[in-house]
């Protein structure tokens, strides 16, 4: 697998973005791993769930980890639309975008509530339309 994306499946907005990514990942280039699943820690004992909950993480093919908007850009690039996120990685914009992402990551459940009406997904998934 070229890229493993670790995400919070209990976050409605995160789940929605992952759903869109899965639909576009026609070549199966991304392994999606929900950190909220009961067996996650058992399958990935070397990863700190608290770190993963603080922000999105991705693991490259060589085993190195990337975080935050670098993960988002990498994932969307793999499915052919990285150009949409590329400006967020440009030098001056990057600093502001990363600060904005950290705010979102910290408050994602409250932000999700305001935008979707759900603070957290049911453990069985969000089923957002």
N, C-alpha and C positions, 0 to 999 in steps of 0.2 A: 504494500500500500504506500502510495507516494506521500500521504499526509494524513495525520490523525488529528481531529479537531475535538477538543474536550469542552463541553458546554453544559450549562445549567438547564436541564429539562423541566425544572419547576418554574422557570421564568417565562411568562407568556410571550413577551417580545422576542426573547432568545429562541424559543421554540418555533415561533413564526418564521424567523430568519433561517433557522436550520431546515425547516420544511421547504422553503424556497430553494435553498442550496441543494437539498436532496433531489428535488425535481430537475435541477439543471445538471446534476452530476451524472450524466448519462454514461460516462466511461468508468465510473466507480473509482475515481481518483482520491476520494476522501473517505476515511473511516470516521464515522460519527460516534463519539462516546459520551453518553449522558452521565455526568458525575453524580446525579441524584439517584441513580439506580441502586438498589440494595447490595448488589454484588460488585459494585464498582471498585471499592477499596480492596476487595479480595482479588480482583483481576489486575489491579494496578497498585500493588502495595508500595511501590517505590515513589509514588506521587503523593504529595500533600494536598488533601482535599481542601483545606483552608486556603491554600495558595490558589487552587483552581477556582474556588468560589469567589475570590477577590477580583479575578479578571479571567477572561477567556484565554485558553492556552492551546497551542498546537505543537505537534511533534513532527519534525521533518524526517525524511527517510534515513538520514544519518544519525538519528536519535536526539539531535539538539532540539531545544524547546524555544518557541517564540511566544509572545504574549500580546494582548490588546489588539489594536488596529492592524498590527503586522499580521495577525492570524486572519482577520477579516479580509485584508487585501490578498493574502495568499490563497485563501479558500475561493474567493470570487474570481481570482485570476485563473485558478485551475478549471473553473467552469466557463471561462471565456468572457467574463465581464469585469476583469480587474481594473479596466480603464475607469470604471465608475468610482472606484475607491482610490485610484492612484493619486489624485490631488491631496488626499489626506496624509500622504507619505512625503509630500514635498517639504523641503527643509523648514521654511517659516511656518507653514500651515501645520506641519506635523506636531510642533510643540503644543499649539492650541487644541488640535484635534485629540491628542493624547490626554490632555487635561480634561477635555470634555468627555472622553471615553471613561476615564477614571471616575468622574462624577456619575455617569450613567451606570457603570458597573456597581458602584457602591449603593445606588438608589434604584436599581433596576426593577425591584418588585413594586415600589411605590409608583415609579414612572409607568410601569406596565398597568397598574390599577387605573391610573388616570387615562391611559390610552385605550385599554381593552375592557376595563371593568373587572379584571381579575388581577389580584395581587400575586397569586401563585397558582400554578396548574395543579390539578388533582394528580396524585401519583400515577394514575393511569394515562396521563397526557392531557394536553390542553384542548385539543379539538377545536381550535380557533378557525373561524371561516376566513 
